[in-house]
Amino acid sequence: RIYALADKSRAFDCFPLHPTALALNDYFLRPNYLLTSFHTVSIQPGAPEQNIHTDDGLIALPRPRPLMGVVRNLLAHV
């Protein structure tokens, strides 16, 4: 796995502003949401699968929580 591609090259700056990504954020998140992180994972052939999990350990709200973020694979086969 190669994490945080956006931190490695300015070539990835366009992806958080991609019309599909913005449309999904507009649909799923509350108005005036703030993009605070853009994280990319490139999974290479043969890499083990991850179990279904949450990445919300730092959110200090009781469950069930409102939707805090979305994940979208914009480049499924690139």
N, C-alpha and C positions, 0 to 999 in steps of 0.2 A: 504494500500500500504506500502511496505517495500522498502525503497530506498537505493541505494549505497551498495548492498551486498558485493561488492569487498572490501569495507572499513571495513567490519565486520569479514572477515575470509580470510586467505591465500588460502583456498580451491577454491576460484573463480579466482585465478591468471591465470589459463589455458584458460579461455574463450576468452580473447582478442586475443590470439594466436591460436585459433581454426582454422583449415584449411579452413572451410567454411567462417568464419568471415574475415580472411585475403583475401580470394579469392574475396569476395564481395567488400572489401575496395579497392583491386587492380583494380577491374572493374570500380567502380563508382568514385573513387577519383583520383586526379592528381598524377603523380609520386612523390615520396619522401614525401608522406603525413606523418603527425606526429600524433600518437595517444596520445592525451593529457588528455583524460577523458574516463573512463569506468564506465558507469552508468547502474545500473540494477534496475528494478522495478518488484516486485513480487505482482501481483494483486490477492487478496484473493477472494474467492466466495462471491458474494453479493456486492462487491465494485461497486460504480457507474462508468459508462463509462466516459471517457474524450472526450470532443469535439475535432475535428480535429484542430490542432494548430501548431504553429512553436515555437521552443525554440531558437530563434536567436536574441533576443533583444540586445545582446551585440556586434553584428556584425555591424560595422559602414560602410557598403557598401550599395549603393542604390539598390533598386529592379528594375529589376530582378537580382538576384545574381547567381553566379556559385554555384554548389553543395558544401556545406561545410561539410557535414557529412551524415552518413547513420545510419539507425536503422534496426536491424534485430533480429527477435525473434528466437534464436537458440534452445530454450527449450520450445517449444509451449505447450507441454503436459506433462512436468515433474512435 
